[in-house]
């Protein structure tokens, strides 16, 4: 004989309200073949009712207010074995087979993963707005523009330097300018080589933990 429960006990068993169980019955999600008796005193055949709810429940309901419905519980009346009395994390005896994953388990896991992805995206967007996270390509382009602007400004000063030096020491301005440009180019090449060596030792990517705003 299959275990049965009253409607109230069955509601507690699957973590819903008694009213929800009545709705299951009136909507046909729990069929007459899962009931023992008739009327208000009818008992619910637990395993059969759970299986019918699993099969007949709408997916959208399972993803929303049905997430808390427990349809993977053990049959009522089963005695707790020694594994049930072990400390948390100790696990049950290895000889006990693992319970197969149900569709409801998969739905809940997918919903949890979706919520985690949504939270990660929201945290990233907040970090971008606060300036803690920026696009690497944009930063490189802006830094290159800034470096070029500084280099052009320095190059434009060489003619003024050459004119001042030529006037001070009575030498041709063109010769002074040529010397200054040669020295500048040598210094730029050496600085570029040092920068390349430093860049070669840096990782291509740097991980950053994006946390929500504590406020």
Beta strands, then each sheet from edge to edge (+ up, - down):
strand 1: 4-5
strand 2: 35-36
strand 3: 43-45
sheet 1: 1+ 3- 2+
end
